[in-house]
């Protein structure tokens, strides 16, 4: 994950590669929000790079797509069990966005025994 947030002065992507990158980041955002919340951290970062993607960002997206291909049988399973239980998990990583110095946070809400019903991962707005 440490390399995910690093941005280097790499060669910029061609116009065709930038269009492909934008298209697939949007598709990944749709998938991550609905059935693959474990991808939200990577997708959240990649969405910040849509307007200025470089070859490193293309490699990060290809790695994410390879992960999805290798784990395509996974998804969300919702089971309530005997009692309805609501659990919320929150975490943050401080100062990982090297270009802005901002932190990254995430939250996941689980109802029942398994399967998140809501998940969010985003760059935090304040730097203190």
Phi, psi and omega in degrees: 000334182300321180287339181300316186273356179281135174238127180248172174274072180266167179296138179287154180285152176290170181299320179293319178294321179296321178294316177299316180300312181299315181299312184284331174294319177296319177296319179294325177297318178298313182293316183295322180289336187254316185227349182228067184296343178293345180268357187298323180298311180295316181295320179301317177294314183298329178294334178284348183255006185298321183277348182217046185287148176233185184293332175295319179294322176298319179295321179295320178293318178298322177296318178296317178296323176295321176298315180297321178296319181287338183238035186293346179279350180278158177185197180261132174242128180248121176228126180281322181078199182288320180237147175278123182233135177247127178230139178237128180245130182230140178208161178213151173240125190267129174068027184278338177279096189295330182286330182245348182077008183277161178264171181232132182233162179208156178217144180221129178250128182239132175244128180089209185270337183201156173089115177289141175260344177207140178213144179215140176220126183202162175288135180282146189279329185258141172247116181238000000 
